[in-house]
Amino acid sequence: MATFSTVMIADILSWLPTKTLFRFKCVSKPWSSLVGDSDFVKLHLHNSFKANAKTKLVLDGRTEDDEYKTYSIDFDSLANLEELSRPFSIAKFGVSSRIFGSCNGLLAVYHDEAGFALWNPSTRTCHHLPKLTIGDLFDCDYENILGFGYDATGNDYKVVQMSASGKSVMIYSLKANSWRRIKDCPYQISYHVTQDGVFANGSLYWVGDEEDEHGNGQLIFGLDLRVEEFHQVPESDISYRRNFGYRSVGVLGGNLCVFREYDDKDDVILWVMKEYGVKESWTEVAALSREEWWQRGYFYTRAIAYSRKGDRLLVEDGARPRQPAWFNLEKKTREVLDVPGAPKHFAAMLYVQSLVSPVPIHQ
C-alpha cells in the first residue's frame, strides 16, 4: 500500500473545511497536532482564500423583531444557513452587539456595556478583550469609531477605537493582549457617513474631514497598522469637483472602494482603487440611482462583494434597518437579498473559514 509523506498529507488536509478538520483531529495524535500547528494554520488560510467554497457571509440581525440573531451562509450558493452563537448573548446583556470587522476568519464584535471580543465562528472560539478604563476614555465623544485588521509584519491582530473627533485613539494588540494609546488622529469622522473602518492592504480606512471643518466627507484617511500612523488617501482624477461627499469605504476583490455622492447628479458613484504597476488609481465601477436606492435618511450604502460571476454587486441598502441587495451591473437593477430562514433585516459581512485563533498565545 502506498504511503503519503507528512508534507503531502498536510497539503491535502489544508484544502478541507474547518469543520471537517476538527473531526479529523480524532484520527490520530499527529493529525490533531497538525491541525493546531501555526504553519498549517497559515497554509489552510492561504488555501481558503483560493477556494471560493470556503467564503461565508455572516448575517448580523439588527432588529428586535429578528431577535438580533446571527447566521452564516455559503456566499456563492446562499445555502447551508446556520445560526451562530454570538459572544454577547441577548439573554445575558439585554441589548444587541454588532460585528464591525472581519479579517482572516476572525470577526470583531462590540457591545456598549460588555466591550470587545474577537470571534472565530468556524472554530467556535472567542476571546474577550480587556476592558478599557475610564481614564482611557475620559475625553472620548459619544460615538465610538472602530476598526479591526492585521499587521502582517508583526503577525498581530489589532482593534482600533477612537472618538469621532479623532481623539483618544486606542489600539488593542492580540499579541500583547493589551490596549495602549497612540497619537490623536489629524482628521475627524463625518457625522453622516458609515463609521466603522475597513481593512485593506495593511491599513484601516475611514471617511472623514479635516479637523474642525465639519464637512461633507471630503477625504479618505487610513491608519497603517504596522507603524500605527495616519495618512490621507489620494483623491481620484475628478477631485477638482468639490460638490461631492464620500459616503462609505469598503473592500472589493481586496481593493479599497468608496461611494461618492454628487450634489448635481442623480446617482451615487462607486469607485475602486486599483494598482497599475507601482501606481494606484481610482476607477468608476457603478452608479446607483437615488430614485431606486435612496429610500430615506442619509445614504449609508457600503459595497460588500462581487458575485462569483462578477455580474452583480452585493451592497448594503441605505434604508434603516438595513437590508442588503444585489445590484446588477449590466441592467442597473436592484434585488433585495432574501435568505429563507434568516432575519429580514441584517448587516452582512464576508468572512473566510479559517483555523486562526482569536486567543492570545500565552493564554
RAFEN-V449233 format. One record per pair of residues at least 12 apart in sequence whose ideal C-beta (glycine too) atoms are under 10 Angstrom apart, sorted by the first residue. I is the first residue (numbers start at 1). J is the second residue. Records with the same first field share a line. If there is no record, write none. Layout:
I: J ; J
//
This chain:
6: 30 ; 34
9: 30 ; 31 ; 34
10: 31 ; 34 ; 35 ; 37 ; 39 ; 40 ; 43 ; 44
11: 40 ; 43 ; 47
13: 31 ; 34 ; 35 ; 40 ; 43 ; 44 ; 47
14: 34 ; 35 ; 40 ; 41 ; 42 ; 43 ; 44 ; 45 ; 46 ; 47 ; 48 ; 355
15: 43 ; 44 ; 47 ; 48 ; 50 ; 51 ; 53 ; 54
16: 35 ; 44 ; 47 ; 51 ; 54 ; 353
17: 44 ; 48 ; 51 ; 53 ; 54 ; 122 ; 353
18: 35 ; 44 ; 48 ; 54 ; 105 ; 120 ; 121 ; 122 ; 123 ; 124 ; 352 ; 353 ; 354 ; 355
19: 122 ; 123 ; 124 ; 353
21: 34 ; 35 ; 40 ; 44 ; 122 ; 123 ; 353 ; 355
22: 35 ; 122 ; 123 ; 124 ; 355
35: 123 ; 355
36: 355 ; 357
37: 355
38: 155 ; 355 ; 356 ; 357 ; 361
40: 355
41: 104 ; 105 ; 354 ; 355 ; 356 ; 357
42: 104 ; 155 ; 354 ; 355 ; 356
43: 355
44: 105 ; 353 ; 354 ; 355 ; 356
45: 104 ; 105 ; 352 ; 353 ; 354 ; 355 ; 356
46: 354
48: 104 ; 105 ; 122 ; 352 ; 353 ; 354 ; 355 ; 356
49: 104 ; 105 ; 254 ; 352 ; 354
51: 352 ; 353
52: 74 ; 75 ; 76 ; 77 ; 308 ; 352
53: 74 ; 75 ; 76 ; 77 ; 353
54: 74 ; 75 ; 76 ; 105 ; 122 ; 351 ; 352 ; 353 ; 354
55: 74 ; 75 ; 76 ; 305 ; 308 ; 350 ; 351 ; 352 ; 353
56: 71 ; 72 ; 73 ; 74 ; 75 ; 76 ; 80 ; 82 ; 84 ; 102 ; 105 ; 121 ; 122 ; 349 ; 350 ; 351 ; 352 ; 353
57: 71 ; 72 ; 73 ; 74 ; 75 ; 76 ; 78 ; 81 ; 304 ; 305 ; 314 ; 324 ; 337 ; 339 ; 342 ; 346 ; 348 ; 349 ; 350 ; 351
58: 70 ; 71 ; 72 ; 73 ; 75 ; 84 ; 99 ; 102 ; 107 ; 119 ; 121 ; 346 ; 347 ; 348 ; 349 ; 350 ; 351
59: 71 ; 72 ; 73 ; 81 ; 83 ; 84 ; 99 ; 324 ; 337 ; 339 ; 342 ; 343 ; 345 ; 346 ; 347 ; 348 ; 349
60: 84 ; 86 ; 96 ; 97 ; 98 ; 99 ; 100 ; 107 ; 109 ; 322 ; 343 ; 346 ; 347 ; 348 ; 349
61: 83 ; 86 ; 90 ; 96 ; 321 ; 342 ; 343 ; 344 ; 345 ; 346 ; 347
62: 96 ; 98 ; 320 ; 321 ; 322 ; 323 ; 343 ; 344 ; 345 ; 346 ; 347
63: 96 ; 320 ; 321 ; 322 ; 343 ; 344 ; 345 ; 346
64: 90 ; 95 ; 96 ; 321
65: 321 ; 343 ; 344 ; 345
66: 96 ; 321 ; 342 ; 343 ; 344 ; 345 ; 346
67: 90 ; 96 ; 343
68: 86 ; 88 ; 89 ; 90 ; 95 ; 96 ; 97 ; 98 ; 343 ; 346
69: 83 ; 84 ; 85 ; 86 ; 90 ; 96 ; 342 ; 343 ; 346
70: 82 ; 83 ; 84 ; 85 ; 86 ; 87 ; 96 ; 97 ; 99 ; 107 ; 109 ; 119 ; 121 ; 342 ; 343 ; 346 ; 347
71: 83 ; 84 ; 121 ; 339 ; 341 ; 342 ; 343 ; 346
72: 84 ; 107 ; 121 ; 122 ; 342 ; 351 ; 353
73: 339 ; 341 ; 342 ; 348
74: 353
75: 304 ; 305 ; 307 ; 308 ; 314 ; 348 ; 350 ; 351 ; 352
76: 307 ; 308 ; 309
77: 308
78: 337 ; 338 ; 339 ; 340 ; 342
79: 339
81: 339 ; 340 ; 341 ; 342
82: 121 ; 341
83: 341 ; 342
84: 107 ; 119 ; 121 ; 122 ; 124
85: 119 ; 121 ; 124 ; 126
86: 99 ; 107 ; 109 ; 111 ; 117 ; 119 ; 121 ; 126
87: 99 ; 107 ; 109 ; 110 ; 111 ; 114 ; 116 ; 117 ; 118 ; 119 ; 121 ; 126 ; 127 ; 128 ; 358
88: 109 ; 110 ; 111 ; 112 ; 113 ; 114 ; 115 ; 116 ; 117 ; 119 ; 126 ; 128
89: 114
92: 114
93: 111 ; 112 ; 113 ; 114
94: 113
95: 111 ; 112 ; 113 ; 114
96: 111 ; 112
97: 109 ; 110 ; 111 ; 112 ; 113 ; 114 ; 115 ; 116 ; 117
98: 110 ; 111 ; 112 ; 146 ; 196 ; 347
99: 117 ; 119 ; 121 ; 148 ; 196 ; 347 ; 348 ; 349 ; 351
100: 116 ; 144 ; 145 ; 146 ; 147 ; 148 ; 159 ; 161 ; 195 ; 196 ; 197 ; 198 ; 347 ; 349
101: 118 ; 146 ; 147 ; 148 ; 149 ; 157 ; 159 ; 160 ; 196 ; 197 ; 198 ; 199 ; 204 ; 349 ; 351
102: 148 ; 149 ; 198 ; 199 ; 251 ; 349 ; 350 ; 351 ; 352
103: 118 ; 148 ; 149 ; 150 ; 157 ; 158 ; 199 ; 204 ; 351 ; 352 ; 354 ; 356
104: 120 ; 149 ; 150 ; 152 ; 157 ; 199 ; 351 ; 352 ; 354 ; 355 ; 356
105: 119 ; 120 ; 121 ; 122 ; 123 ; 351 ; 352 ; 353 ; 354 ; 355 ; 356 ; 357 ; 358
106: 118 ; 119 ; 120 ; 121 ; 122 ; 123 ; 125 ; 126 ; 127 ; 148 ; 150 ; 157 ; 174 ; 351 ; 352 ; 354 ; 356 ; 357 ; 358
107: 119 ; 120 ; 121 ; 122 ; 126 ; 148 ; 349 ; 351 ; 358
108: 129 ; 146 ; 147 ; 148 ; 149 ; 157 ; 158 ; 159 ; 160 ; 172 ; 196 ; 199 ; 358
109: 126 ; 128 ; 129 ; 148
110: 129 ; 144 ; 146 ; 148 ; 159 ; 161 ; 196
111: 128
112: 144
113: 131
114: 128 ; 131
115: 128 ; 129 ; 130 ; 131 ; 132 ; 161
116: 128 ; 129 ; 130 ; 131 ; 132 ; 146 ; 148 ; 159 ; 161 ; 172 ; 179
117: 129 ; 159 ; 358
118: 148 ; 157 ; 159 ; 172 ; 174 ; 356 ; 357 ; 358 ; 359 ; 360
119: 351 ; 358
120: 351 ; 353 ; 354 ; 355 ; 356 ; 357 ; 358 ; 359
121: 351 ; 353
122: 351 ; 352 ; 353 ; 354 ; 355 ; 356
123: 353 ; 354 ; 355 ; 356 ; 357 ; 358
125: 355 ; 356 ; 357 ; 358 ; 359
126: 358 ; 359
127: 157 ; 174 ; 177 ; 357 ; 358 ; 359 ; 360 ; 363
128: 358 ; 359
129: 159 ; 172 ; 174 ; 177 ; 178 ; 179 ; 358 ; 360
130: 172 ; 177 ; 178 ; 179
131: 179
132: 161 ; 168 ; 170 ; 172 ; 179 ; 181
133: 179
135: 181
136: 161 ; 168 ; 170 ; 179 ; 180 ; 181
137: 161 ; 163 ; 168 ; 170
138: 168
139: 163 ; 165 ; 167 ; 168 ; 184
140: 161 ; 162 ; 163 ; 164 ; 165 ; 167 ; 168 ; 169 ; 170
141: 162 ; 163 ; 164 ; 165 ; 166 ; 167 ; 168 ; 188 ; 189
142: 163 ; 164
143: 162 ; 163 ; 164 ; 165 ; 189 ; 191 ; 195
144: 161 ; 162 ; 163 ; 164 ; 168 ; 170 ; 195 ; 196
145: 160 ; 161 ; 162 ; 163 ; 164 ; 165 ; 166 ; 169 ; 185 ; 188 ; 189 ; 195 ; 196 ; 197 ; 206 ; 208
146: 159 ; 160 ; 161 ; 162 ; 195 ; 196 ; 197 ; 204 ; 206
147: 159 ; 160 ; 161 ; 162 ; 171 ; 195 ; 196 ; 197 ; 198 ; 199 ; 203 ; 204 ; 205 ; 206 ; 222 ; 223 ; 225
148: 160 ; 172 ; 196 ; 197 ; 198 ; 199 ; 204 ; 225
149: 197 ; 198 ; 199 ; 200 ; 201 ; 202 ; 203 ; 204 ; 205 ; 223 ; 224 ; 225
150: 174 ; 199 ; 202 ; 225 ; 356
151: 171 ; 173 ; 174 ; 175 ; 202 ; 224 ; 225 ; 226 ; 227 ; 228
152: 201 ; 202 ; 225 ; 226
153: 202 ; 225 ; 226 ; 227
154: 173 ; 175 ; 225 ; 226
155: 174 ; 175
156: 172 ; 173 ; 174 ; 175 ; 176 ; 225 ; 226
157: 172 ; 173 ; 174 ; 175 ; 225 ; 356 ; 357 ; 358 ; 360
158: 171 ; 172 ; 173 ; 174 ; 175 ; 176 ; 199 ; 204 ; 223 ; 225 ; 226 ; 228
159: 171 ; 172 ; 173 ; 174 ; 179 ; 204
160: 172 ; 182 ; 185 ; 197 ; 199 ; 204 ; 206 ; 223 ; 225 ; 228
161: 179
162: 181 ; 182 ; 184 ; 185 ; 188 ; 189 ; 197 ; 206 ; 223
163: 184 ; 185 ; 188 ; 189
164: 185 ; 188 ; 189 ; 190 ; 191 ; 195 ; 208
165: 184 ; 185 ; 187 ; 188 ; 189 ; 211 ; 212
166: 183 ; 184 ; 185 ; 186 ; 187 ; 188 ; 189 ; 206 ; 208 ; 209 ; 211 ; 221 ; 230
167: 184 ; 185 ; 188
168: 181 ; 182 ; 184 ; 185
169: 181 ; 182 ; 183 ; 184 ; 185 ; 223 ; 228 ; 230
170: 182
171: 223 ; 225 ; 228
173: 225 ; 228 ; 360
174: 357 ; 358 ; 359 ; 360 ; 361
175: 360 ; 361 ; 362
176: 360 ; 362
177: 359 ; 360 ; 361 ; 362 ; 363
178: 360
180: 228
182: 223 ; 228 ; 229 ; 230
183: 228 ; 229 ; 230
184: 211 ; 230
185: 206 ; 208 ; 211 ; 221 ; 223 ; 230
186: 208 ; 210 ; 211 ; 221 ; 230 ; 231 ; 232
187: 206 ; 207 ; 208 ; 209 ; 210 ; 211 ; 213 ; 218 ; 219 ; 220 ; 221 ; 230 ; 231 ; 232
188: 206 ; 208 ; 209 ; 210 ; 211 ; 212 ; 213 ; 214 ; 215 ; 221
189: 206 ; 207 ; 208 ; 209 ; 217 ; 221
190: 206 ; 207 ; 208 ; 209 ; 213 ; 214 ; 215 ; 216 ; 217 ; 218 ; 219 ; 245 ; 246 ; 247 ; 298
191: 209 ; 214 ; 217 ; 298
192: 207 ; 216 ; 217 ; 245 ; 247 ; 297 ; 298 ; 299 ; 300
193: 206 ; 207 ; 208 ; 209 ; 216 ; 217 ; 245 ; 246 ; 247 ; 248 ; 249 ; 259 ; 298 ; 299 ; 300 ; 302
194: 206 ; 207 ; 217 ; 246 ; 247 ; 248 ; 249 ; 250 ; 259 ; 298 ; 299 ; 300 ; 301 ; 302 ; 316 ; 318
195: 207 ; 208 ; 248 ; 300
196: 248 ; 249 ; 302 ; 347 ; 349
197: 221 ; 222 ; 223 ; 249
198: 222 ; 248 ; 249 ; 250 ; 251 ; 256 ; 257 ; 258 ; 302 ; 303
199: 222 ; 223 ; 225 ; 251 ; 256
200: 222 ; 249 ; 250 ; 251 ; 252 ; 254 ; 255 ; 256 ; 257 ; 273
201: 222 ; 224 ; 251 ; 254 ; 255 ; 256 ; 273 ; 275 ; 280
202: 222 ; 223 ; 224 ; 225 ; 226 ; 227
203: 221 ; 222 ; 223 ; 224 ; 225 ; 226 ; 227 ; 229 ; 230 ; 231 ; 233 ; 256
204: 221 ; 222 ; 223 ; 224 ; 225 ; 230 ; 249
205: 220 ; 221 ; 222 ; 223 ; 231 ; 233 ; 249 ; 250 ; 251 ; 256 ; 257 ; 258 ; 273
206: 219 ; 220 ; 221 ; 222 ; 223 ; 230 ; 246 ; 248 ; 249
207: 219 ; 220 ; 221 ; 233 ; 245 ; 246 ; 247 ; 248 ; 249 ; 258 ; 259 ; 260
208: 220 ; 221 ; 230 ; 232 ; 246
209: 221 ; 245 ; 246
210: 232
215: 242 ; 245 ; 246
216: 242 ; 243 ; 244 ; 245 ; 246 ; 247 ; 261 ; 263
217: 244 ; 245 ; 246 ; 247 ; 248 ; 258 ; 259 ; 260 ; 261
218: 235 ; 239 ; 242 ; 244 ; 245 ; 246
219: 232 ; 233 ; 234 ; 235 ; 239 ; 246
220: 232 ; 233 ; 234 ; 235 ; 246 ; 249 ; 256 ; 258 ; 273
221: 233 ; 249
222: 249 ; 256
233: 246 ; 249 ; 256 ; 258 ; 273 ; 280 ; 282
234: 273 ; 279 ; 280 ; 281 ; 282
235: 258 ; 260 ; 271 ; 282
236: 258 ; 260 ; 269 ; 271 ; 273 ; 281 ; 282 ; 283 ; 284
237: 281 ; 282
238: 260 ; 262 ; 269 ; 271 ; 282 ; 284
239: 282
241: 260 ; 262 ; 263 ; 264 ; 265
242: 263
243: 261 ; 262 ; 263 ; 264 ; 265
244: 260 ; 261 ; 262 ; 263 ; 264 ; 265 ; 269
245: 259 ; 260 ; 261 ; 262 ; 263 ; 268 ; 298 ; 299
246: 258 ; 259 ; 260 ; 261 ; 271
247: 259 ; 260 ; 261 ; 268 ; 269 ; 270 ; 298 ; 299 ; 300 ; 301 ; 302 ; 318
248: 260 ; 268 ; 270 ; 299 ; 300 ; 301 ; 302 ; 303 ; 315 ; 316 ; 318
249: 273 ; 302 ; 303
250: 270 ; 272 ; 301 ; 302 ; 303 ; 304 ; 305 ; 315 ; 316
251: 272 ; 302 ; 303 ; 304 ; 305 ; 350
252: 270 ; 272 ; 273 ; 274 ; 285 ; 303 ; 304 ; 305 ; 306 ; 313 ; 314
253: 272 ; 274 ; 305 ; 306 ; 310
254: 274 ; 275
255: 272 ; 273 ; 274 ; 275 ; 280 ; 283 ; 285
256: 271 ; 272 ; 273 ; 274 ; 280 ; 282
257: 270 ; 271 ; 272 ; 273 ; 274 ; 282 ; 283 ; 285 ; 286 ; 302 ; 303 ; 313
258: 270 ; 271 ; 272 ; 273 ; 282 ; 302 ; 303
259: 271 ; 286 ; 288 ; 299 ; 300 ; 301 ; 302 ; 303 ; 315 ; 318
260: 282 ; 284
261: 288 ; 290 ; 294 ; 298 ; 299 ; 301
265: 287 ; 290
266: 287 ; 288 ; 289 ; 290 ; 291 ; 294
267: 286 ; 287 ; 288 ; 289 ; 290 ; 291 ; 293 ; 294 ; 332
268: 286 ; 287 ; 288 ; 289 ; 290 ; 293 ; 294 ; 299 ; 301 ; 318
269: 284 ; 285 ; 286 ; 287 ; 288
270: 283 ; 284 ; 285 ; 286 ; 287 ; 288 ; 301 ; 303 ; 313 ; 315 ; 327 ; 329
271: 283 ; 284 ; 285 ; 286
272: 284 ; 285 ; 286 ; 303
285: 303 ; 306 ; 313 ; 329
286: 303 ; 313 ; 315 ; 327 ; 328 ; 329 ; 332
287: 327 ; 332
288: 301 ; 313 ; 315 ; 318 ; 325 ; 327 ; 332 ; 334
289: 327 ; 332 ; 333 ; 334
290: 318
292: 325 ; 327 ; 332 ; 333 ; 334
293: 315 ; 317 ; 318 ; 319 ; 325 ; 327 ; 334
294: 317 ; 318 ; 319
295: 317 ; 318 ; 319 ; 320 ; 323
296: 318 ; 319 ; 320
297: 318 ; 319 ; 320
298: 318 ; 320
299: 317 ; 318 ; 319
300: 316 ; 317 ; 318 ; 319 ; 320 ; 322
301: 315 ; 316 ; 317 ; 318 ; 319 ; 322 ; 324 ; 325 ; 327
302: 315 ; 316 ; 317 ; 318 ; 322 ; 324 ; 347 ; 348 ; 349
303: 315 ; 316 ; 327
304: 316 ; 324 ; 325 ; 326 ; 337 ; 347 ; 348 ; 349 ; 350
305: 324 ; 348 ; 349 ; 350
306: 329
307: 326 ; 327 ; 328 ; 329
310: 329
311: 326 ; 328 ; 329 ; 330 ; 331
312: 325 ; 326 ; 327 ; 328 ; 329 ; 330 ; 331 ; 333 ; 335
313: 325 ; 326 ; 327 ; 328 ; 329
314: 326 ; 327 ; 337 ; 348 ; 350
315: 327 ; 334 ; 337 ; 348
316: 337 ; 346 ; 347 ; 348 ; 349
317: 334 ; 336 ; 337 ; 345
319: 345
320: 345
321: 343 ; 344 ; 345 ; 346 ; 347
322: 345 ; 346 ; 347 ; 348
323: 336 ; 337 ; 338 ; 343 ; 344 ; 345 ; 346 ; 347 ; 348
324: 336 ; 337 ; 338 ; 339 ; 345 ; 346 ; 347 ; 348 ; 349
325: 337 ; 338 ; 348
//
